[in-house]
Amino acid sequence: IADNIVLPVLGRIINGFDLISTRKKTGLVNHWIRELTVKIGKPEDAVSTLSGGNQQRIVLGKWLATEPKLLILDSPTVGVDVGARAGLFAIVRSLAEQGLAILLISDEVPEVYFNADRIIHMAGGRFIGTYNPAQMALGDVEKAVYA
């Protein structure tokens, strides 16, 4: 778990001797585990020992540690149960409210509808339409997408 979180930011946790600073690594890992409320045994455990929702939180923490301006989420809830999905999207909405740009890619219209300010519908590599969830009912968006 810990190695997975720090992998994209190794340069930030290297000390003056070109070794990984245990203090910096532990601090970074503990921050994201706490921030994203990941339920783990030990930070040294394999990510595969976690539930699908907690695995996705680790992936999210790994990329948030890079301090991105844009976060691209491609089908982030595949293999995640309904309860964990709600928790993941609560985190994503909070990040968006803090100013992080989020690009959510999903085949599930309700998932996008309830978690996006704007929906851009693409099919076959082409733009088909743009929909505003605040101005359209879910059923109308679904009709447009599945037409």
C-alpha positions, -999 to +999 in steps of 0.1 A: +000+000+000+027+025+011+049+018-019+020+021-043+011+056-029+046+070-030+057+056-064+047+086-085+064+110-061+096+092-052+116+124-060+099+143-032+108+117-005+144+111-014+169+125+012+203+140+007+219+106+003+196+095-026+177+072-002+140+072+005+134+092+037+113+069+059+099+099+078+087+116+045+073+083+032+055+075+064+041+111+066+029+110+030+013+076+033-004+084+066-017+116+052-035+100+022-047+070+042-063+094+067-075+120+041-092+094+020-104+073+050-088+041+036-094+010+058-062-009+059-043-034+081-008-021+078+008+002+052+031-026+042+002-048+032-004-055-005-031-034-022-047-067-033-056-074+003-080-044+003-117-042-008-124-028-043-134+006-028-103+009-007-081-002-036-096+027-056-089+051-027-053+040-028-051+047-066-068+081-060-043+089-032-013+079-054-023+104-080-035+131-056+000+130-040+013+144-073-007+175-067-024+175-101-044+204-116-066+178-136-076+144-124-088+119-151-110+091-137-117+064-163-144+041-150-134+046-114-161+024-099-156-008-119-155-036-093-166-013-065-198-020-045-226+006-043-217+018-008-181+024-017-191+042-049-209+068-029-179+073-007-156+076-037-178+102-054-181+122-021-143+125-022-144+134-059-170+161-054-151+175-024-119+177-046-139+195-073-153+220-048-117+227-037-109+236-073-094+204-088-106+198-124-121+163-128-126+145-161-149+115-154-151+089-181-179+063-176-203+041-195-229+046-168-251+076-175-264+079-139-228+079-125-219+108-147-252+126-144-251+128-106-213+136-104-208+161-132-214+198-140-214+190-177-217+158-197-200+155-231-213+125-250-189+108-274-193+077-295-170+063-322-144+090-315-169+118-323-187+144-301-224+136-301-238+161-276-233+182-245-258+180-216-262+201-185-275+179-156-288+210-138-311+217-168-321+182-179-337+152-162-317+120-160-343+103-182-338+129-209-300+125-208-304+088-210-327+091-240-302+113-258-273+091-250-290+058-260-308+072-291 
